[in-house]
């Protein structure tokens, strides 16, 4: 682990570390996530902003030429036909800064993640009963 890496304690600190234009995009992304998951908690996990709802919901991170959304592999697979113009990996989507952020798509991805987490939480409750 790099001991020189800045350790942020909250999402506001994380976002404030970026140039103003990226801050604006990240605050909008945060608002979009919050609009879909108003009961989600916020924290820093894996050194990036993280939203939680019955476990980790989604993460996002700022990079030199893109903002990554980390919704997990199930969401990337489910939305793969809509993600063809973006760089993706197993659980990550890169949204380039030189194109408009697809907030409607992000809303739907977050909504999918909310439903997945609620299903997982319900199945855990049933197993305990």
C-alpha positions as CSV (number, residue, x, y, z in Angstrom):
1,X,0.0,0.0,0.0
2,X,1.3,3.5,-0.9
3,X,1.6,5.4,2.4
4,X,1.7,8.7,0.4
5,X,-1.8,8.2,-0.8
6,X,-4.3,10.8,0.6
7,X,-6.8,9.2,2.9
8,X,-10.2,10.8,2.7
9,X,-12.7,10.5,5.5
10,X,-15.8,11.5,3.5
11,X,-17.1,12.1,0.0
12,X,-17.0,15.9,0.2
13,X,-13.2,15.7,0.9
14,X,-12.7,13.3,-2.0
15,X,-14.6,15.5,-4.5
16,X,-12.8,18.7,-3.3
17,X,-9.5,17.1,-4.3
18,X,-10.4,17.4,-8.1
19,X,-10.6,20.4,-10.5
20,X,-13.8,22.4,-10.4
21,X,-15.3,21.0,-13.6
22,X,-14.8,17.4,-12.3
23,X,-16.2,18.4,-8.9
24,X,-19.3,19.6,-10.6
25,X,-19.7,16.3,-12.5
26,X,-19.1,14.2,-9.4
27,X,-21.5,16.3,-7.3
28,X,-24.2,15.7,-10.0
29,X,-23.4,12.0,-10.1
30,X,-23.7,11.9,-6.3
31,X,-27.1,13.7,-6.5
32,X,-28.3,11.2,-9.2
33,X,-27.3,8.3,-7.0
34,X,-28.9,9.9,-4.0
35,X,-32.1,10.5,-6.0
36,X,-32.4,6.8,-6.8
37,X,-31.3,5.6,-3.4
38,X,-32.3,8.3,-0.8
39,X,-31.8,5.8,2.1
40,X,-28.3,4.9,1.0
41,X,-25.4,5.6,3.4
42,X,-22.2,7.3,2.2
43,X,-18.7,6.5,3.1
44,X,-15.2,6.1,1.6
45,X,-14.3,2.5,0.9
46,X,-11.5,1.2,-1.3
47,X,-10.4,4.9,-1.3
48,X,-13.4,6.0,-3.4
49,X,-16.9,7.4,-2.7
50,X,-19.2,4.5,-1.8
51,X,-23.0,4.3,-1.3
52,X,-24.3,1.5,0.9
53,X,-27.8,0.0,1.2
54,X,-27.8,-3.5,2.8
55,X,-24.1,-3.7,1.8
56,X,-22.1,-1.8,-0.8
57,X,-24.4,-0.4,-3.5
58,X,-22.2,1.5,-5.9
59,X,-18.8,3.3,-5.9
60,X,-17.4,6.0,-8.1
61,X,-14.0,7.5,-8.7
62,X,-12.4,10.3,-10.6
63,X,-9.5,9.7,-12.9
64,X,-7.5,11.9,-15.4
65,X,-9.8,11.4,-18.4
66,X,-12.9,9.6,-17.0
67,X,-15.1,9.0,-14.1
68,X,-15.6,5.3,-13.2
69,X,-18.8,3.9,-11.8
70,X,-18.4,0.6,-10.0
71,X,-21.8,-1.0,-9.8
72,X,-20.6,-4.6,-9.8
73,X,-20.5,-7.4,-12.3
74,X,-24.3,-8.1,-12.4
75,X,-25.1,-4.5,-13.4
76,X,-22.4,-4.4,-16.0
77,X,-23.7,-7.7,-17.5
78,X,-27.3,-6.6,-17.3
79,X,-26.7,-3.3,-19.1
80,X,-24.0,-4.5,-21.5
81,X,-25.9,-3.6,-24.7
82,X,-26.2,0.0,-23.5
83,X,-22.6,0.2,-22.4
84,X,-20.9,-0.7,-25.8
85,X,-19.6,2.9,-26.2
86,X,-17.9,2.8,-22.8
87,X,-14.8,1.0,-21.5
88,X,-16.0,-1.6,-19.1
89,X,-14.5,-4.4,-17.1
90,X,-16.1,-7.1,-14.9
91,X,-17.7,-4.5,-12.5
92,X,-16.6,-1.1,-13.8
93,X,-17.8,1.4,-16.3
94,X,-15.6,4.3,-17.5
95,X,-17.5,7.5,-18.5
96,X,-15.1,9.7,-20.5
97,X,-14.9,13.4,-19.4
98,X,-15.0,14.6,-23.0
99,X,-18.6,13.3,-23.5
100,X,-21.8,14.2,-21.5
101,X,-22.4,11.9,-18.6
102,X,-25.3,9.5,-19.3
103,X,-27.2,10.4,-16.1
104,X,-30.4,8.6,-17.2
105,X,-28.5,5.4,-17.8
106,X,-26.7,5.8,-14.4
107,X,-30.1,6.2,-12.7
108,X,-31.2,2.9,-14.2
109,X,-28.0,1.2,-13.2
110,X,-28.3,2.4,-9.6
111,X,-31.9,1.4,-9.5
112,X,-30.9,-2.1,-10.7
113,X,-28.3,-2.2,-7.9
114,X,-30.9,-1.1,-5.3
115,X,-33.2,-4.0,-6.4
116,X,-30.3,-6.5,-6.3
117,X,-29.3,-5.4,-2.8
118,X,-32.9,-5.5,-1.6
119,X,-33.3,-9.0,-3.0
120,X,-30.1,-10.2,-1.3
121,X,-31.2,-8.7,2.0
122,X,-34.7,-10.3,1.8
123,X,-33.1,-13.7,1.0
124,X,-30.8,-13.4,4.1
125,X,-33.8,-12.5,6.2
126,X,-35.7,-15.6,5.0
127,X,-32.7,-17.9,5.7
128,X,-32.6,-16.6,9.3
129,X,-36.3,-17.2,9.8
